[in-house]
Amino acid sequence: MTDRLYRAMMSICGLLCHQRPDRSFFIRGRQFPVCARCTGVYIGEFAALLSYRFIKPPAALCIVFCAVMLADWLIQFFKIRESTNFRRLITGLLCGYGGGNLAIRLFVIVLNNLEG
C-alpha cells in the first residue's frame, strides 16, 4: 500500500474513530485505520451482512451482543478495569454482528412495508 493511500485511509477513518495507537492493531509497523473495537464492529457488521440470509439470531440475543460491548466500554470508562485490544476486538465483533443484524432486520421491515 502506498504512503499516499495509507494517509488517505487514516484521514477518512479518523473522522469515525479516535485511532489511539495504544488501542489499535499494527501490521508491519503500520497502525490500522481504526481502533481494535471499531475493527471488530466493522468485521461483525460485514459478517452479519454475509450471513443474514442463512442465520437470523433472535433480536434479544443481538441486543445482548451489543450490551456486552457497552459493558466493556463502561467498565473501562469508569476505570474499574482497563480493557485489552483483544477484548475490544471480541466485544466489537459481537456488537457489530448483533447491531448489523438488527439494522438489516429493520431495513427488511421498512422495505416490506413500502412494497405494500
N, C-alpha and C positions, 0 to 999 in steps of 0.2 A: 504494500500500500504506500502510495506516495505521501510525502510530508504534507503536501497541499490538501489532499483528500482527508488525511487524518485530522488536520487542523480544522477543516470544514465540519467534519463529523463532531469533533469536540465542541465547536461553537454552537452548532444546532442542538446537540443533545444537552448542552449547558443550559438551554432555555427550559428544559424539563427536569433536570436533576442537579443536585448540588455538586456532584463529581468529586467529592472529597477523596484524595488519594488513599487515606487510611481506611476508607470504606469501599474501595474499588479493587477489582482484579487487574492484574497486569499480565501481558503476554509479550515475551521478548522485549521487556523493558518499556512497553507502551501501555498506558492506562486505558482500560475500557472507557468508552464514551459515556457510560452511565455507571452508577454505583452498583454494588452487589445486589441490593434489594430491587432496584429498578431492572437489573439484568434478569432476575428471577421473575418479576412481574411480566416483562415482555415475552420471555420464553413460555411462561404459563398461559398468557393470552393466546399466543400462537398455537400452543398445544390444544387449548380449548377450541380454537377455530378449526384445527385439523380433525379433532375427534368428535365434535358435536353431533355429526350425523349418526355416529355409532354409539356414543356414550353420552347420556344425559343425566348427570348426577342430580339428586333432589336439590331443590332450591335451598333447603335448610342446611344441607351439607356445604353448599357453595358459600353460604353466609358464615358458617363455622370456619371454613378455609380463610376467608377474609379476616375474621376475628382473630385468628392465630397471628397474622401479621400485625394487626393492630396491637395485640397484647405484647408482642415482641418489641414493637416500637415504643409503647408506653413504659415498659419495664426499663428500656434504655433511656427514655426521655426523663423519667423520674429518678434516674441514676441508682436504680435498685441493682441492676447488673448490666454490664456492657455486653452488647450483642457481638457476635463474631460474623465475619463475612460469609462463612458457610451457613450459619443460621439465618442471616439476612437473605441469602440466596434461596434457601429452602422455604422460608415463610413467604418470600416474594413469589416463588413458583406456585405455592398454594393459593395465595391471594389472586395472582394473575389468572390461574385456572378457574377458580371459583367466580371471580368477578367477570372474567371473559364469558363463562357460561351464562351468568345472569344477564349480561349485556346482549348476548346472542338471543337468549330466550325472550327478552323484551323486544328486540328487533323483530323477531318472528311474530310475536303477538301484534305488534303495530302493523306489520305487513299484512297479516291475515285480516285485520280489521279494516285496512284500507281497501282490500280486494272485495270486501263485502261479505 
